[in-house]
Amino acid sequence: MLKRRAQFLKMNSALRVPAGAFLLQARDRADGDPAIGVGFTCSKKVGNAVARNRAKRRLREAARLVLPARGQPGWDYVLIGRRDATAAREWEGLLDDLRRALDKAHG
């Protein structure tokens, strides 16, 4: 899990894949560690703290369900919530967005 600011700053130079309800950033760490790193963020544009936390909870659960099957070992991913999209997107659509974004990132 990505938690420190430095980890998120490294992701700024990563591959960016727009995914409808969110933006996916993906980067190969190339450090030999097979773990999949994941982080979540929402800016204040998404809304107040309640709205940001709801969006991040949805992204966290989608990543928990999809990343073990579609994520690549040794990669880091950051899911960035979007205003009026992440919290409002229907659940199956959100999962499909993540699957398509991962396929595009590794395609």
N, C-alpha and C positions, 0 to 999 in steps of 0.2 A: 504494500500500500504506500503510495506517495503521500508524504505528510509535510516535508520541509520545503520552504520557499525555493531553495536552490534546485530541488528536483523539478519543481514546476517551471522554473526559469530555463532549465535545460530543454524542456519540452517546447519552448517557443521556436526552436529551430527544427522541430519535428514535422513530419508529414501531417497535413491538415486535410481532413475529409468532412465536408458538410454532410449532415445526416438528417436533415429535416427538423427534428425536434431538438437537436443538439449538434455540437461540433466535436468531432473526434480528433485527437492528436495522437499519433502513433510513432514510436521510435525504437529501433533496435539498439539495445544497450551494448551489445558486442563485448560483454564482460565474462561470458562463460557461465553465468548463473542462469539456470533454467526457469527461475520463478517469473511469473507474470506480475508486473507492477501496474497498479491502477490508482488513479486519483480523480477527484470530482471537484468542480468549482462552479460557482454561479456568482456573477457580479451583482451589484445593487440594481442594475437595470432590470433584473428578473423580478424584483419586488422587495417587499419587506422581509424580515428574517424568517417569518413563517413560510412565505412563498419560496424563498431560497432553500430552506430546509426540506420542504416538500419535494421540490424539484430534485435535490440531491438524493433524497431517499429513493425516489423512483429510479434515478440513474444507477444508484448503488445496487438495487435489486435486479435491474436489467443486466448489469455487468455480472452479478453473481450467477445468473442463469445462463448467460450466453458466452462469456469469456472462457470458461473451461473447455468448451467445445470448439470455439472459433478463434481464440487468441493464440498467438505464437509464443512458445517458450523463449524467454530472454528479451521480451519486448515490454515497454512501458506504454500505458494508455492513459490519456486524460479525457474525461467527458465533461464538456462545458455546456451548462444549461443555457437555453435561450428564452428570452421574454415571450410570454404568451404562447409558448410552444411546448416546452418540456412538461409542464404540469397539466396542460390541457390535452395533450396527445393521448389517444386511446392506447390501452396497454399493449395489445398485440401489435399495433402500429409502431410503438416505441421499440419493442423487441425486434421487429423487422428492420427498422432504421439501423439499429446496432449491428445486426447480422450483415446488412448490405454494406455498411461503412467498413466493417472488418474485412469483408471480402474485397472491397475496393482497395483498402490499404495494403492488403497482401496479394492482390491480383496481379 
